[in-house]
Amino acid sequence: MLGVVILFKEVKDIFKVASIYMATIIGAGFASGQEIMQFFSVYYEGGFFGILLAGVLFAIIGYIVIVKVYTERIRNYEEFLFPTVGWIIGWVMEITVSLFMGSALCIMISGAGSIISDAINIPYLYAVLAVALLCMFIFLTDIRGIIVLSSFITPVLVLGIIGVGFYIIMSRDMSVFSTVTGFGTITHNWFVSSILYVSYNSICAVVVMCSLLPYLKSKKVAAAGGIMGGVMLCFMAVIINIVLHIFYPNIASQEMPVLSIVDRYNSLVGELYRILMLLAMLISAITSGYGFIERICTKVKVSRKIIIPVICGFTIPLSSMGFSTLISTIYPIFGYVGMFMVFAILLQGINMLSFARKRKDNV
């Protein structure tokens, strides 16, 4: 009986770590299908190969980073970043991370505000203010609030995305769209696009993973949590891409393609998916905002209780950039910069593997 209790607790800890990892990536762009469409669906069958590559890379990166955090007792992003990529690239990445997270926070607050404004018919500014205040409250709880929120929201997002995906796949009807429109590609091939996708998503994910040390009970929990997160991300991306593949390019001009498809099938399911979208935007805002606040707090010797309200206040007037525009322009730029970190992390993994083999041979 004791063994079952210990096993249950270990599985719970693994799922908690995996949920945090997935929460940094399953944002509004992922859940809406906009990211998957622009980075994978545009390549038709090749997009599925890109998703599999991205899934493998997410699993490897999650494993390497979280195990390194546990074994080397890393407490923050700086302790991981500079030994991994060096001081010069490290400072470039510091600036990149801050800009990326600040941008993502503003965009997600804007998107969530837009959904709330449309749903309950209140002025957009009031909705944005409400979301900013909610984010501020969660930020003040530190990483504990994000852990609790991610542990609750991530399973809902996973089940919701998979459930809606299978619903559309099983009852597909091409007649719900009639207009075919063109759409440009992020790069000229699915391989580079997949690398870019992993790169910019890893920027925020690594920052949050570096704060997980208090929740890593063992090396097994750290390793399994990272791998599980990557595998689940891959599975969900495949489901979304199948849905988009069925209707592409007819849905290419849609701001939120999956939501547009669901709305045409069933308005009730569409409303439920809208709630999922709101949760996805909220969790994206929280994870990116937390990382941004961490960056500021390490550079400015001011109380977090002052920095957090100031940052949340600044997001209100800045939350005005278009959703799909951000994904098609800003994200690839950060993806190219983030490649340095991804390659450095993979190199760290090779070094970890070599060290483990040498240690085994010596024993």
DOKOLPA-676242 format. One record per residue (C-alpha): residue in three letters; x, y, z. Coordinates in steps of 0.2 Angstrom, whole numbers, plus 5000, padded with zeros to 4 digits. Each point is the difference from the previous one (the first is absolute). Layout:
N
ALAXYZ
...
This chain:
363
MET500050005000
LEU501450125004
GLY500849964984
VAL498450054990
VAL499950165010
ILE501950044996
LEU499749964982
PHE498450114999
LYS500950145008
GLU501549984987
VAL498850004985
LYS499150155007
ASP501750095002
ILE500549954982
PHE498350074993
LYS500250165010
VAL501750034992
ALA499449954982
SER498550125003
ILE501150145003
TYR501149974985
MET498549984989
ALA499150155007
THR501550114993
ILE499649944982
ILE498149965000
GLY499650184998
ALA498750094990
GLY501049984984
PHE500149815002
ALA498249975006
SER499350124986
GLY500949904987
GLN500950164993
GLU501749955005
ILE499849824994
MET499250064983
GLN501450134997
PHE501549895005
PHE499449834994
SER498349984991
VAL500650114986
TYR501249864995
TYR498649884999
GLU500649825003
GLY501850075004
GLY499250095015
PHE499749835009
PHE501949964998
GLY500350185007
ILE498949975015
LEU500849835004
LEU501750084999
ALA499450145012
GLY499349875012
VAL501649915001
LEU501050165003
PHE498750065013
ALA500249845009
ILE501950004999
ILE500150195005
GLY498849975015
TYR501149855006
ILE501650094998
VAL499550165009
ILE499049935014
VAL501249865004
LYS501450135000
VAL499050115011
TYR499849865013
THR501849934999
GLU500850175001
ARG498850075012
ILE499650154988
ARG498950135008
ASN499850134986
TYR500250034981
GLU501750085002
GLU500849855008
PHE499549904985
LEU500250124986
PHE501850075002
PRO500949835003
THR499049934985
VAL500250134987
GLY501450115006
TRP500050185005
ILE499950094983
ILE498649894994
GLY499350005017
TRP499750195001
VAL499349994982
MET498849875006
GLU499650105016
ILE499450154990
THR499149884988
VAL499149915014
SER499450165008
LEU499350074983
PHE499249844996
MET499149985016
GLY499550185002
SER499249994982
ALA499249835004
LEU499250075016
CYS499350154991
ILE499349904986
MET499249875011
ILE499250135011
SER499350084984
GLY499349844993
ALA499249955017
GLY499350175002
SER499249994982
ILE499249845004
ILE499350065016
SER499450164992
ASP499149914986
ALA499249875012
ILE499350115013
ASN499850164990
ILE501150125010
PRO501350134994
TYR501649924994
LEU501050115011
TYR499149945016
ALA500249824994
VAL501950034998
LEU500150085017
ALA499149855008
VAL501249884992
ALA501550105005
LEU499450015018
LEU499749815001
CYS501849984993
MET500750125013
PHE499149905014
ILE500749834994
PHE501850084998
LEU500050055018
THR499749825005
ASP501749974992
ILE500449834992
ARG498849915012
GLY498550084991
ILE500649954983
ILE500249825006
VAL498349995006
LEU499250094985
SER501049894988
SER499649845009
PHE498150054998
ILE500050084983
THR501249894990
PRO499049845001
VAL498450094995
LEU500950074985
VAL500749834995
LEU498349915002
GLY499150144991
ILE501250024985
ILE500149814998
GLY498149985002
VAL499550144988
GLY501349944988
PHE499349824999
TYR498250074999
ILE500550104984
ILE501049854993
MET498649885003
SER498650114993
ARG500950104987
ASP499050094987
MET501050104987
SER498450104995
VAL500250115016
PHE501350104990
SER499850064983
THR501350134996
VAL501849954996
THR501350135004
GLY501950004999
PHE501250015014
GLY501950035001
THR501249895009
ILE501250045014
THR501549924992
HIS500349904984
ASN499949835008
TRP499349905015
PHE501649965008
VAL500650185002
SER498250055005
SER500049865014
ILE501750065007
LEU499450185001
TYR498449945009
VAL501049915013
SER501250145002
TYR498850145004
ASN498949895011
SER501649955009
ILE500450185005
CYS498650015013
ALA499949815004
VAL501850005006
VAL499850155011
VAL498549925009
MET500949835001
CYS501450085009
SER498950055014
LEU499449825003
LEU501349945012
PRO498950005016
TYR498849884991
LEU501249884993
LYS500049865013
SER501249884991
LYS501049994984
LYS498749874993
VAL498650135003
ALA501050134991
ALA500449894985
ALA498349934998
GLY499250175002
GLY501050074986
ILE499749854988
MET498249995004
GLY499750194996
GLY500949984983
VAL499049844995
MET498350085005
LEU500450164990
CYS500449904985
PHE498449895001
MET498950165002
ALA500950094986
VAL499749854989
ILE498150005004
ILE499950184996
ASN500949984984
ILE498949864994
VAL498550125003
LEU500950144990
HIS500649884987
ILE498249954996
PHE499450184997
TYR501750094994
PRO500150114990
ASN498250055002
ILE500350065018
ALA501650094997
SER499450175002
GLN499149975017
GLU500850085015
MET499649855011
PRO499849864988
VAL499549865012
LEU498750115008
SER499350054983
ILE499849814995
VAL499249965017
ASP498750144999
ARG499449944983
TYR499749835006
ASN499250035017
SER499750175008
LEU500049925018
VAL501649914997
GLY500750174993
GLU499550095016
LEU500949875011
TYR501550014989
ARG500050195002
ILE500249975019
LEU501549884996
MET500750144989
LEU499850125015
LEU500949885012
ALA501449984987
MET500250184999
LEU500050025019
ILE501349875003
SER501150074986
ALA499950175008
ILE500449935017
THR501549904995
SER500850134988
GLY499650145012
TYR500849905015
GLY501649984990
PHE500050184995
ILE499850055018
GLU501449895005
ARG501150084987
ILE499650175007
CYS500249965018
THR501749934998
LYS500650174992
VAL499050125010
LYS500250015019
VAL498250045003
SER498749905009
ARG499049884990
LYS498450075008
ILE500450164991
ILE500749934983
ILE498549894997
PRO498650135001
VAL501150124989
ILE500349864987
CYS498249954999
GLY499550194999
PHE501150024985
THR499249854991
ILE498350094999
PRO500550134987
LEU501349894991
SER498749864997
SER499550054982
MET501049894988
GLY499149884988
PHE500049815005
SER500449924984
THR501250144995
LEU501149975016
ILE500149814996
SER500550034981
THR501350145004
ILE500650015018
TYR500049825004
PRO501249944986
ILE501250145004
PHE500149945018
GLY500149824993
TYR501650044990
VAL500850085016
GLY499449865011
MET500949874989
PHE501650045009
MET499249945016
VAL499349854993
PHE501649944992
ALA500950045016
ILE498749905010
LEU500249854988
LEU501950015002
GLN499849995019
GLY499049854998
ILE501449924990
ASN501250045013
MET498849935014
LEU499949844990
SER501949994998
PHE500350035018
ALA498749875005
ARG500949874989
LYS501750045007
ARG499449985017
LYS499249844996
ASP501649934992
ASN501050055015
VAL498849915012
